[in-house]
Amino acid sequence: MSVMKTLIRYSLDLVLGSGKAMRIRTSQFVLAALLMLASIGVLFFMKSVGIGGMGDVRLWAACSTAGLMIVYALIRSGYSLRWADPSLAFVQMLFAIACNAAAFALAGDGRGVTLPLLAVILMFGMFGLSIQQVITVAVYGLMLFAEAILFSLLRETERTTYYLYGAYYFMVVIVLASSTFLTWRLCEMREHMRHQKLQLTQALEKIQQTANYDELTGAANRRHMLQLIQYESQRSDRSANPLLVAMLDIDYFKRINDTYGHQAGDVALQKFTKTVQEKIRVTDTLARWGGEEFLILLTETELDVGLICLERVRAAVAADVVKFAGSWISLTVSIGVTRYQPGEAFEKTLTRADEALYAAKAQGRNQIVCLQQSADTVDSMPDISKVKAG
Ligand SMILES: Nc1nc2c(ncn2[C@@H]2O[C@H](COP(=O)(O)OP(=O)(O)OP(=O)(O)O)[C@@H](O)[C@H]2O)c(=O)[nH]1
């Protein structure tokens, strides 16, 4: 049974291709080919039962089949991939309409059966063709059927058949006009849906941005940072990789607001964020923790390396100036850093970072203080190492 299944799967892969896109193209082709083969069968049947006035059906069938084989070879070999429409839907439609018009001319008294097929062929184009292509198909169809009808009329002598051919042509016009109108409506609906999808994607991106990032500075917000902290602390527990947390607070920020105004303070916060982000690694995250307080999460970072990075941040902020309304504003930052101890509640890590920051402020600001263990767990003597005096 499984051998049978494998054999069927292998045969299908061979005939239809294994990739999803190729499968869609070849399956569409198979559907169109089945329609063509059914038409060939019907014409041979009519010929065999002696319906009058039928032309050379065999030549027509040979040309139609050869055309089908060429289309299949182009799609299945992947050659059609170099064109804008690899499924060759437009080309297949033009070819099918030509075969249909030729069948109309050849079918003699049985020509009536070919017209419903024209409607089916046009249905194939409704979902994929552009409106320009459909108009081209309609004009092309009108021309080919006019020729087919003229060709048939040349062999007619009775006057009443002129009216009958007039009625046939009228039906061809109706079928082509209706399919063009319906395809135009479908194109409009597709365009509308594409536009709505784009708007939804943009709205979703905006919501995600607002949910995770601070509007003023573009740094991660507290909520997003808490999620990252949970993820990274669990990872650190498992891998034993060091995880550092640094709390940053801009020094005397109130003075900036008071001296230059709140807007200047906002610009300073934006500039500060940019400067810090330029100095940390892409794998580290800067978040606005609140007001003028920020947090940096340094993943897989040993303390000595982290201190070098933070010193880079401190120095860059101190060297920077914020230009606002003709004023040059200088900033400094105090930083408290600590290492996450595997298994501990992260609140404890944050408290330690806060204690280190407090110490940095108390010791004169514009400096980094590292606190490796909490003040209340080590004989009430915090292991505070001052890294850089301001
Ligand atoms: N412009 C602006 N100011 C803010 C924002 N958030 C907080 N602040 C201000 O930041 C200032 C923080 O002041 P403080 O907490 O007294 O601290 P500080 O002046 O920085 O002094 P130290 O931290 O002790 O060095 C307050 O004036 C807040 O109004 C903001 O989004 N924009």
Ligand as a Chemical Component Dictionary entry (heavy atoms), coordinates in Angstrom:
data_LIG
# 
_chem_comp.id                   LIG 
_chem_comp.type                 NON-POLYMER 
_chem_comp.pdbx_formal_charge   0 
_chem_comp.three_letter_code    LIG 
# 
loop_
_chem_comp_atom.comp_id 
_chem_comp_atom.atom_id 
_chem_comp_atom.alt_atom_id 
_chem_comp_atom.type_symbol 
_chem_comp_atom.charge 
_chem_comp_atom.model_Cartn_x 
_chem_comp_atom.model_Cartn_y 
_chem_comp_atom.model_Cartn_z 
_chem_comp_atom.pdbx_ordinal 
LIG N1  N1  N 0 11.030 67.113 29.184 1  
LIG C1  C1  C 0 10.698 66.020 29.860 2  
LIG N2  N2  N 0 10.987 65.937 31.137 3  
LIG C2  C2  C 0 10.679 64.823 31.836 4  
LIG C3  C3  C 0 10.063 63.732 31.182 5  
LIG N3  N3  N 0 9.885  62.769 32.125 6  
LIG C4  C4  C 0 10.375 63.232 33.296 7  
LIG N4  N4  N 0 10.852 64.491 33.128 8  
LIG C5  C5  C 0 11.454 65.367 34.099 9  
LIG O1  O1  O 0 12.642 64.837 34.604 10 
LIG C6  C6  C 0 12.898 65.519 35.838 11 
LIG C7  C7  C 0 13.471 64.546 36.836 12 
LIG O2  O2  O 0 13.897 65.286 37.892 13 
LIG P1  P1  P 0 14.451 64.682 39.230 14 
LIG O3  O3  O 0 13.804 63.362 39.513 15 
LIG O4  O4  O 0 14.316 65.702 40.307 16 
LIG O5  O5  O 0 15.950 64.351 38.966 17 
LIG P2  P2  P 0 17.118 65.218 38.337 18 
LIG O6  O6  O 0 16.799 66.649 38.214 19 
LIG O7  O7  O 0 17.521 64.519 37.075 20 
LIG O8  O8  O 0 18.245 65.063 39.390 21 
LIG P3  P3  P 0 19.117 63.809 39.726 22 
LIG O9  O9  O 0 18.435 62.603 39.125 23 
LIG O10 O10 O 0 19.161 63.730 41.200 24 
LIG O11 O11 O 0 20.439 64.057 39.118 25 
LIG C8  C8  C 0 11.559 66.118 36.297 26 
LIG O12 O12 O 0 11.640 67.521 36.165 27 
LIG C9  C9  C 0 10.558 65.572 35.306 28 
LIG O13 O13 O 0 9.527  66.498 35.011 29 
LIG C10 C10 C 0 9.772  63.855 29.805 30 
LIG O14 O14 O 0 9.228  62.974 29.161 31 
LIG N5  N5  N 0 10.104 65.004 29.173 32 
# 
loop_
_chem_comp_bond.comp_id 
_chem_comp_bond.atom_id_1 
_chem_comp_bond.atom_id_2 
_chem_comp_bond.value_order 
_chem_comp_bond.pdbx_ordinal 
LIG N1  C1  SING 1  
LIG C1  N2  DOUB 2  
LIG C1  N5  SING 3  
LIG N2  C2  SING 4  
LIG C2  C3  DOUB 5  
LIG C2  N4  SING 6  
LIG C3  N3  SING 7  
LIG C3  C10 SING 8  
LIG N3  C4  DOUB 9  
LIG C4  N4  SING 10 
LIG N4  C5  SING 11 
LIG C5  O1  SING 12 
LIG C5  C9  SING 13 
LIG O1  C6  SING 14 
LIG C6  C7  SING 15 
LIG C6  C8  SING 16 
LIG C7  O2  SING 17 
LIG O2  P1  SING 18 
LIG P1  O3  DOUB 19 
LIG P1  O4  SING 20 
LIG P1  O5  SING 21 
LIG O5  P2  SING 22 
LIG P2  O6  DOUB 23 
LIG P2  O7  SING 24 
LIG P2  O8  SING 25 
LIG O8  P3  SING 26 
LIG P3  O9  DOUB 27 
LIG P3  O10 SING 28 
LIG P3  O11 SING 29 
LIG C8  O12 SING 30 
LIG C8  C9  SING 31 
LIG C9  O13 SING 32 
LIG C10 O14 DOUB 33 
LIG C10 N5  SING 34 
# 
